[in-house]
């Protein structure tokens, strides 16, 4: 009941209030939202008419984000249960029946927002989705996640390939990645490094020869 009430009432009210606060303060995000609408309505924009109508309706009372499609409201209004692991001393969420851990220093509110953003980005309806295109993979394949951060893509792929190499230069994410992929220690290799040109060419040789 609480989740349904949040989705139908509390979530939309919170989103509307947030929009009004930005509108009153004339924030940069509000101004950018209006600039996008002005562009959509201009002759320079060659989007189909139905998409122009969709953008105008969608952004009439919501702020611009990296993905400006109506389906993201499914995630804006979604209540995420953030749990605490006493043993690992880290917060996590359940993602597709697996534990996805987050780095220290993030509040539960931060994690909810981050996780919903990640899920909306990887929704099959999103132009940012890594799964929007059917990239062939086999159980014997070796994959690389470059700039892994929390590792959500690798977590979705871990049961589909032989092994995954995770590259992440932010040391603060390493502990969380190790916690997330502990059940797959034999399939995961976590590398704390910034991927430079030399390493990239080495990877090309390793994966494609």
C-alpha positions in Angstrom: 0.0 0.0 0.0 2.8 2.4 0.9 4.6 1.8 -2.4 1.4 2.3 -4.4 0.6 5.5 -2.5 4.2 6.8 -3.1 3.9 6.1 -6.8 0.5 7.6 -7.3 0.6 10.5 -4.8 3.8 11.3 -3.0 6.2 10.8 -5.9 4.3 13.0 -8.3 3.8 15.7 -5.6 7.5 15.6 -4.8 8.5 15.9 -8.5 6.1 18.8 -9.0 7.3 20.6 -5.8 10.9 20.2 -7.0 10.0 21.7 -10.3 8.3 24.7 -8.7 11.3 25.3 -6.4 13.6 25.4 -9.4 11.1 27.6 -11.3 10.8 30.2 -8.5 14.6 30.3 -8.0 15.2 30.4 -11.7 17.8 27.7 -11.4 20.2 26.8 -14.2 18.4 23.5 -14.6 15.1 25.2 -15.0 16.5 27.6 -17.5 18.1 24.7 -19.4 14.7 23.0 -19.5 13.1 26.0 -21.0 15.9 26.4 -23.5 15.3 22.8 -24.7 11.6 23.5 -25.1 12.4 26.6 -27.1 14.6 24.6 -29.4 12.1 21.9 -29.8 9.5 24.5 -30.9 11.9 26.2 -33.3 12.3 25.5 -37.0 15.9 24.3 -36.4 14.5 21.2 -34.6 13.8 18.4 -37.1 12.2 15.9 -34.7 9.0 14.3 -35.8 5.8 16.2 -34.8 4.7 13.5 -32.4 8.1 13.7 -30.5 7.8 17.4 -30.3 4.4 17.1 -28.7 5.7 14.5 -26.3 8.6 16.7 -25.2 6.4 19.7 -24.8 3.9 17.8 -22.6 6.6 15.9 -20.6 8.8 19.0 -19.8 5.9 21.2 -18.9 6.2 20.3 -15.3 9.3 18.3 -14.9 13.0 19.3 -15.0 15.4 18.2 -17.8 17.5 15.1 -17.2 19.8 13.0 -19.2 16.8 11.0 -20.5 13.8 13.1 -21.3 11.2 10.4 -22.1 7.9 9.8 -20.2 8.9 6.3 -19.1 11.4 7.7 -16.6 8.5 8.7 -14.4 8.3 4.9 -13.6 11.6 5.4 -11.8 11.0 8.9 -10.4 8.1 7.6 -8.4 9.6 4.2 -7.4 10.5 3.6 -3.8 13.7 1.7 -3.4 14.6 -0.3 -0.3 18.2 0.4 0.7 19.6 -2.2 3.1 22.6 -2.3 5.3 25.1 -5.1 5.4 26.5 -5.3 8.9 29.3 -7.6 7.9 30.6 -5.6 4.9 29.6 -2.2 6.5 28.1 -1.1 3.2 24.6 -0.2 1.8 23.1 -2.3 -1.0 19.9 -2.8 -3.0 18.4 -5.9 -4.5 18.9 -5.8 -8.3 17.4 -8.6 -10.3 17.7 -10.9 -7.3 21.3 -10.0 -6.7 23.0 -7.6 -4.2 24.3 -4.4 -5.7 26.6 -2.6 -3.2 27.3 1.2 -3.1 30.4 3.0 -2.0 30.6 4.6 1.5 29.6 8.2 2.0 26.4 8.0 0.1 23.1 8.6 2.0 20.2 6.3 1.5 18.5 9.0 -0.4 21.5 9.4 -2.7 21.5 5.7 -3.3 17.8 5.6 -4.2 18.2 8.4 -6.7 21.4 6.9 -8.1 19.9 3.4 -8.5 16.7 4.7 -10.1 18.8 6.8 -12.5 20.8 3.7 -13.4 17.7 1.6 -14.0 16.1 4.3 -16.1 19.3 4.6 -18.2 19.4 0.9 -18.8 15.7 0.5 -19.5 15.2 -1.1 -22.9 13.2 2.1 -23.9 16.2 4.3 -23.2 18.6 5.4 -25.9 21.4 5.0 -23.3 20.6 1.3 -22.7 23.5 -1.1 -23.2 20.9 -3.7 -24.0 18.9 -1.7 -26.5 21.0 -3.4 -29.2 21.4 -7.1 -29.5 25.1 -7.5 -28.9 25.9 -11.1 -29.4 27.6 -12.9 -26.5 28.4 -16.5 -25.7 29.0 -18.4 -22.4 32.7 -18.7 -23.3 33.2 -14.9 -24.0 35.3 -12.6 -21.9 33.9 -9.1 -21.4 35.3 -5.8 -20.1 33.4 -3.1 -18.2 35.5 0.1 -18.6 34.5 2.7 -16.1 32.6 0.2 -14.0 31.6 2.5 -11.1 28.9 0.4 -9.2 29.1 -2.4 -11.8 25.4 -2.7 -12.6 26.0 -3.7 -16.2 28.5 -6.4 -15.2 26.1 -7.7 -12.6 23.5 -8.2 -15.4 26.1 -9.9 -17.6 27.9 -12.1 -15.0 25.8 -15.2 -15.6 26.0 -14.9 -19.4 29.8 -14.9 -20.0 32.9 -16.7 -18.9 34.5 -13.8 -17.1 34.4 -10.0 -16.8 37.3 -7.5 -16.3 36.1 -4.4 -14.4 38.2 -1.2 -14.8 37.5 1.5 -12.3 39.9 4.4 -11.4 37.9 5.6 -8.4 39.3 3.8 -5.4 36.1 4.5 -3.4 34.2 2.1 -5.6 36.6 -0.9 -5.3 35.3 -2.1 -1.9 31.7 -2.0 -3.2 32.6 -3.8 -6.4 34.4 -6.5 -4.4 31.3 -6.9 -2.2 28.9 -7.1 -5.1 30.9 -9.7 -7.1 32.1 -11.8 -4.1 29.8 -14.7 -5.2 31.6 -14.7 -8.6 35.2 -14.3 -7.5 36.3 -16.9 -10.1 34.7 -14.9 -12.9 35.5 -11.3 -12.0 38.7 -9.3 -12.2 38.6 -5.8 -10.7 41.4 -3.5 -11.8 41.7 -0.1 -10.1 43.3 1.9 -12.8 42.6 4.7 -15.3 42.4 3.2 -18.8 45.0 5.0 -20.9 45.8 4.6 -24.5 48.5 2.0 -23.9 46.3 -0.2 -21.7 43.4 0.2 -24.2 45.6 -1.1 -27.1 46.7 -4.0 -24.9 43.0 -4.8 -24.2 42.3 -4.8 -27.9 45.0 -7.3 -28.5 43.8 -9.4 -25.5 40.2 -9.5 -26.4 40.2 -9.5 -30.2 43.2 -11.7 -31.2 
